[in-house]
Amino acid sequence: MPTEKISITTAAGHELSGALEMPTGLVRGAALFAHCFTCTMQSKGAVAVTRALAAHGIATLRFDFTGLGSSEGEFGRAGFSSDVDDLVSAANALFARFTGKILLVGHSLGGAAVLAAGARLGRDKVAAIATIGAPSDVPHVLHNIHGDLAAIERDGEGEVSIGGRPFKLSKSFLDNTRGAQLLELLPRLGLPIMITHSPTDQIVGVDHASKLFVAAKHPKSFISLAGADHLLTDAGDAGFTAGVIAQWAERYMEAGEAWPTPESGIVVRTGHGKFGTEVHTSSHHFVADEPTSYGGDDTGPTPYDLLNAALGTCTAMTMKMYADRKGWPFEGTTIAVTHDRNHHDDCDHCEDEGEGAQVQSLNRKITIHGDELTAEQRAKIIEIADKCPVHKTLEGHLHVHTEESAG
């Protein structure tokens, strides 16, 4: 996905570092993602989920909380309420750029933070909230801190270890974290909530999801992330989670830019990446792009992929239509199509193209499935392959007419 670097100024006056993942094509809405406790916006889960949401048309902002990653400020003096303040500042940055209500998505303690931020922002600004492996009680994160917390209470601050990394925490951090009452907030939230959690989560047990679900009011949903670990280190788990959230949130988010729906042919619209382009038919839409090796974002097939696909799919449909009409035991086909930009040396009609002309070819390899087909039937099906309409169009006298449209 096209990624933009974003700087967010907090109410406390320091800068937060953020990354905005933009859809390649039209924008359906905007979302804000909160990463897990002591993680950063570059964690595998944060990157995978925000990019997957962008692939579903939702522009998604992730950022480093105060004192983490590339963001300014002191993590050890911040605490949970500071995370909520950061989310409100980041949400305001989204409101300045996009219209409509936003989706809030939080991972682990970030899930607890988006619930609290949703209460602060209110129903006029938030469309829905989704959590991933979130704790039902904020003080739960203190169990992941290794150090003498009693000494910090006594001395005002001290060194600890979280996830194998050293941090200096203040007494105010501990007080701030212990004072958060999440379950009391949920019944008053008044927003659609989706709770996703792995039943085998070894860091935040699935019983936390049960408590959140019981405390929340409808509309509420629960999705089990069976087999996923707490940090969503598997890209497949992250993609599944983001896909489910995106489909669920569409019911509650206001529509963004309207998708073109041509009565015939297609309409293409340039997108937010360097080459990414959205393709619309009367009932479908998808993205075309170039690979990263050509400077694209690789968010969809290339134009030549689509050309190859047009020939391959039309060939397969024509073969099946003919075999079905004949009542033959045809069980399908596998077709591989490649494009050759310079086919001049082995072209059998190069004189028609003029000396020195570049002759291009589409190369088609067809595998016919169906052990009961006779040799004659197979030969006839291969013969019919050359009669598919796209094949005839490509080999016919095709002219492209171009004119400028008023809008």
C-alpha positions in Angstrom: 0.0 0.0 0.0 1.1 3.6 -0.5 2.5 4.8 2.9 2.7 8.5 3.9 4.8 9.7 6.9 2.6 11.7 9.3 3.6 14.0 12.2 1.0 14.5 15.0 1.2 17.3 17.5 -0.2 16.3 20.9 -1.9 18.5 23.5 1.2 18.2 25.6 3.2 19.9 22.7 5.4 17.0 21.5 5.4 15.3 18.2 4.2 11.8 17.5 5.5 9.8 14.5 2.9 8.2 12.3 2.4 6.3 9.1 -0.8 6.6 7.0 -1.6 3.6 4.9 -3.6 4.7 1.9 -5.8 2.5 -0.3 -4.5 2.2 -3.9 -7.9 3.2 -5.2 -10.9 5.1 -3.8 -11.2 5.7 -0.1 -14.2 4.1 1.7 -13.4 5.7 5.0 -10.6 6.2 7.6 -9.4 4.3 10.6 -7.0 4.8 13.5 -4.9 1.9 14.8 -3.4 1.7 18.3 -0.4 -0.7 18.8 0.2 -3.0 21.7 1.9 -2.2 25.0 5.5 -1.1 24.5 5.3 -2.1 20.8 5.7 0.5 18.0 3.8 1.2 14.8 6.4 -1.0 13.0 5.4 -4.2 14.9 4.4 -7.0 12.5 0.8 -6.9 13.7 0.5 -3.1 13.3 1.9 -3.0 9.8 0.0 -6.1 8.6 -3.4 -5.0 10.0 -3.2 -1.4 8.8 -2.1 -2.4 5.3 -4.8 -5.0 5.1 -7.4 -2.4 6.1 -6.1 -0.1 3.4 -6.4 -2.9 0.9 -10.1 -2.9 1.8 -10.4 0.8 1.0 -9.9 2.2 4.5 -7.2 4.7 4.9 -5.5 3.7 8.2 -3.2 5.7 10.5 -0.9 4.0 12.9 1.6 5.9 15.1 4.0 5.5 18.0 2.7 6.4 21.4 4.5 9.0 23.5 8.1 7.9 24.2 8.0 4.9 21.9 9.6 4.3 18.5 10.2 7.7 16.8 7.8 9.7 18.9 8.8 12.4 21.4 8.0 12.4 25.1 8.8 10.1 28.1 7.1 6.8 28.0 7.8 6.1 31.7 5.8 9.2 32.8 3.0 8.8 30.4 0.7 5.9 31.3 -2.7 4.8 30.0 -4.4 8.2 30.1 -1.5 9.6 28.0 -2.1 6.9 25.4 -5.8 8.0 25.2 -4.7 11.6 24.8 -2.4 10.5 22.0 -5.3 8.7 20.3 -7.5 11.8 20.5 -4.7 13.9 18.9 -4.2 11.4 16.2 -8.0 11.2 15.5 -8.1 15.0 15.1 -5.4 14.7 12.5 -7.6 12.2 10.6 -10.7 14.5 11.0 -8.7 17.3 9.4 -8.1 15.2 6.3 -11.1 12.9 5.9 -14.8 13.4 6.1 -17.2 11.2 8.1 -16.8 9.1 11.3 -13.7 7.0 11.8 -13.1 3.4 12.8 -11.0 2.8 15.9 -8.9 -0.4 16.0 -6.7 -1.4 19.0 -4.3 -4.2 19.6 -3.7 -5.5 23.1 -3.5 -2.5 25.5 -4.2 -0.4 22.4 -7.6 -2.1 22.3 -8.3 -0.9 25.8 -7.0 2.6 24.8 -9.4 2.8 21.8 -12.3 1.9 23.9 -11.5 4.8 26.3 -10.7 7.1 23.4 -14.1 6.2 21.8 -15.8 7.4 24.9 -13.9 10.7 24.8 -14.5 11.3 21.1 -18.2 10.2 21.2 -20.7 8.9 18.7 -20.5 12.0 16.5 -17.0 11.2 15.5 -16.5 7.4 15.9 -18.4 4.9 13.7 -17.3 1.7 15.5 -14.5 0.2 17.6 -12.7 -3.1 17.1 -10.3 -4.7 19.6 -7.6 -7.4 19.0 -6.5 -9.4 22.1 -7.4 -6.6 24.4 -7.4 -6.9 28.2 -10.6 -6.3 30.2 -8.7 -4.5 32.9 -5.9 -2.0 32.2 -3.8 -2.9 35.3 -3.3 -6.4 33.7 -0.3 -5.0 31.8 1.5 -4.5 35.0 2.0 -8.3 35.2 4.3 -8.0 32.1 6.6 -5.6 33.9 9.6 -7.1 35.6 11.0 -4.9 38.4 10.5 -3.7 41.9 7.2 -1.9 41.6 7.1 -1.4 45.4 10.4 0.5 45.2 9.0 2.7 42.4 6.0 3.5 44.7 8.4 4.4 47.5 11.1 6.3 45.5 9.0 7.9 42.8 10.7 6.1 39.8 12.8 3.1 39.0 14.2 0.8 36.3 12.1 -2.1 35.0 12.2 -4.6 32.1 9.2 -5.0 29.7 9.5 -7.6 27.0 13.2 -7.8 27.5 13.7 -4.1 27.0 14.7 -1.6 29.8 12.4 1.2 30.7 12.3 3.8 33.5 8.9 4.1 35.0 7.5 6.7 37.4 5.0 6.3 40.2 2.5 8.4 38.3 2.7 5.8 35.4 1.7 3.1 37.9 -1.1 5.2 39.5 -2.4 6.2 36.1 -2.5 2.6 34.9 -4.1 1.2 38.1 -6.8 3.9 38.0 -8.3 3.0 34.6 -11.8 1.4 35.0 -12.5 -0.1 31.6 -15.5 -2.3 32.4 -17.4 0.5 34.0 -17.0 2.6 30.8 -18.3 0.0 28.3 -22.0 0.0 29.1 -22.1 3.8 28.5 -20.1 3.7 25.3 -23.0 3.5 22.9 -20.9 2.4 19.9 -20.8 -0.8 17.8 -18.0 -3.0 19.1 -16.2 -6.0 17.6 -14.0 -8.0 20.0 -11.5 -10.4 18.4 -9.3 -12.7 20.5 -7.4 -15.9 20.2 -8.6 -18.7 22.5 -4.9 -19.7 22.8 -3.6 -16.3 23.6 -0.8 -16.8 26.2 -0.4 -13.2 27.2 -3.9 -11.9 27.5 -6.3 -14.8 28.2 -9.5 -15.2 26.2 -11.5 -14.7 29.5 -10.7 -11.0 29.1 -12.7 -11.0 25.8 -15.6 -12.7 27.6 -15.7 -9.9 30.2 -15.5 -7.2 27.6 -18.3 -8.8 25.6 -20.6 -9.2 28.6 -20.0 -5.6 29.7 -20.6 -4.1 26.2 -24.0 -3.3 24.9 -25.4 -4.2 21.5 -24.5 -4.0 18.7 -21.5 -6.2 19.6 -19.7 -9.0 17.9 -17.1 -11.6 18.8 -14.7 -13.3 16.4 -12.4 -16.1 17.6 -8.8 -15.8 16.1 -8.2 -19.5 16.5 -4.5 -20.4 16.2 -3.2 -16.8 16.3 -0.6 -15.7 18.8 -1.1 -12.5 20.8 1.2 -10.3 18.7 -0.3 -11.5 15.3 3.2 -12.4 14.0 1.7 -14.5 11.3 0.7 -12.3 8.3 -2.2 -14.7 7.5 -3.7 -14.2 10.9 -3.3 -10.4 10.7 -4.8 -10.3 7.2 -7.8 -12.4 8.3 -8.4 -10.2 11.3 -8.2 -7.0 9.3 -10.5 -8.4 6.6 -13.2 -9.4 9.1 -13.0 -6.0 10.8 -13.2 -4.1 7.5 -16.2 -6.1 6.3 -17.9 -5.6 9.7 -17.1 -1.9 9.9 -18.6 -1.2 6.4 -22.1 -1.6 8.0 -21.4 1.3 10.3 -19.1 3.7 8.4 -20.4 6.4 6.2 -19.7 5.8 2.5 -16.7 7.6 1.1 -16.2 8.4 -2.6 -18.8 6.8 -4.7 -17.6 3.9 -6.9 -18.3 4.5 -10.7 -20.8 2.0 -12.1 -20.7 2.2 -15.9 -23.6 0.7 -17.8 -21.2 -0.8 -20.3 -17.4 -1.2 -20.6 -15.2 -0.2 -17.7 -14.1 2.9 -15.9 -10.6 3.3 -14.5 -9.5 5.8 -11.8 -6.0 6.6 -10.8 -5.3 6.0 -7.1 -2.9 7.1 -4.3 0.1 5.0 -5.3 2.5 5.8 -8.1 0.8 3.5 -10.6 -2.1 1.9 -8.8 -5.4 2.2 -10.7 -8.9 1.1 -9.7 -10.9 -0.7 -12.4 -14.7 -0.6 -12.3 -17.4 -2.6 -14.2 -21.1 -2.3 -13.7 -20.9 -4.7 -10.8 -17.3 -5.3 -9.8 -14.1 -3.4 -8.9 -10.5 -4.3 -8.5 -7.0 -2.7 -8.5 -4.3 -2.9 -11.2 -0.7 -1.9 -10.4 2.9 -2.5 -11.3 5.3 -4.6 -9.3 7.7 -3.0 -6.8 10.6 -3.8 -9.2 9.0 -1.2 -11.6 8.3 1.4 -8.9 4.7 0.3 -8.2 3.2 -1.0 -4.9 2.2 -4.4 -6.2 -1.4 -4.1 -5.0 -2.9 -5.8 -8.0 -2.2 -7.4 -11.3 -0.4 -5.5 -14.0 -2.1 -4.3 -17.3 -0.4 -7.2 -19.2 -1.6 -9.6 -16.5 -5.1 -8.4 -17.3 -4.5 -8.8 -21.0 -3.3 -12.4 -20.5 -6.2 -13.0 -18.2 -8.7 -11.8 -20.8 -7.4 -14.3 -23.3 -7.1 -17.1 -20.7 -10.5 -16.7 -19.2 -12.3 -16.3 -22.5 -10.6 -19.4 -23.8 -11.6 -21.5 -20.8 -15.2 -20.3 -21.0 -15.4 -21.0 -24.7 -14.0 -24.5 -24.3 -16.4 -25.4 -21.5 -19.4 -23.9 -23.3 -18.6 -26.1 -26.4 -18.0 -29.3 -24.4 -21.1 -28.9 -22.3 -23.2 -28.3 -25.4 -21.8 -31.5 -26.9 -22.3 -33.4 -23.6 -18.7 -34.5 -23.5 -17.0 -35.6 -20.3 -15.0 -32.4 -20.0 -13.8 -31.8 -16.4 -12.3 -28.4 -16.9 -9.0 -26.9 -18.1 -5.9 -25.2 -16.8 -4.5 -22.5 -19.1 -1.2 -20.7 -18.7 -0.8 -17.5 -20.8 2.5 -15.5 -21.1 3.3 -12.3 -23.1 6.4 -12.0 -25.3 7.3 -8.5 -26.3 9.6 -9.5 -29.2 8.5 -12.5 -31.2 10.0 -11.4 -34.5 12.5 -14.2 -35.0 9.9 -17.0 -35.1 7.0 -15.1 -36.5 5.4 -16.7 -39.5 3.9 -13.5 -40.9 6.4 -10.8 -40.0 6.3 -9.4 -43.6 2.8 -8.2 -42.8 4.2 -6.0 -40.0 6.9 -4.2 -42.0 10.7 -4.6 -41.7 12.1 -3.9 -38.2 8.7 -4.0 -36.6 8.4 -5.3 -33.1 6.1 -8.3 -33.2 4.5 -9.4 -29.9 2.8 -12.6 -29.0 0.6 -14.2 -26.4 1.6 -17.8 -25.7 -1.0 -20.1 -24.4 -0.5 -23.6 -22.9 -3.7 -25.6 -22.4 -4.2 -28.6 -20.2 -7.5 -30.4 -20.7 -9.0 -32.3 -17.7 -11.2 -35.4 -18.3 -9.8 -38.9 -18.6 -12.8 -40.1 -20.5 -12.4 -37.7 -23.4 -11.4 -39.3 -26.7 -8.4 -38.0 -28.7 -10.8 -36.6 -31.3 -12.8 -34.7 -28.6 -9.6 -33.3 -27.2 -8.4 -32.1 -30.6 -11.8 -30.4 -31.3 -11.7 -28.7 -27.9 -8.2 -27.3 -28.7 -9.5 -26.2 -32.1 -12.4 -24.4 -30.4 -10.0 -22.6 -28.1 -8.8 -20.5 -31.1 -12.4 -19.4 -31.7 -12.9 -17.6 -28.4 -14.2 -14.0 -28.9 -11.2 -12.3 -27.2 -8.8 -14.3 -29.4 -10.6 -13.1 -32.5 -10.5 -9.5 -31.2 -6.8 -9.6 -30.5 -6.0 -11.1 -33.9 -8.5 -8.9 -35.8 -8.2 -5.4 -37.0 -8.5 -3.7 -33.7 -8.6 0.1 -33.5 -8.5 2.2 -30.4 -10.3 5.6 -30.6 -9.4 8.3 -28.0 -11.3 11.5 -27.2 -11.2 13.8 -24.2 -14.2 13.8 -22.0 -15.6 16.9 -20.2 -15.8 15.1 -16.9 
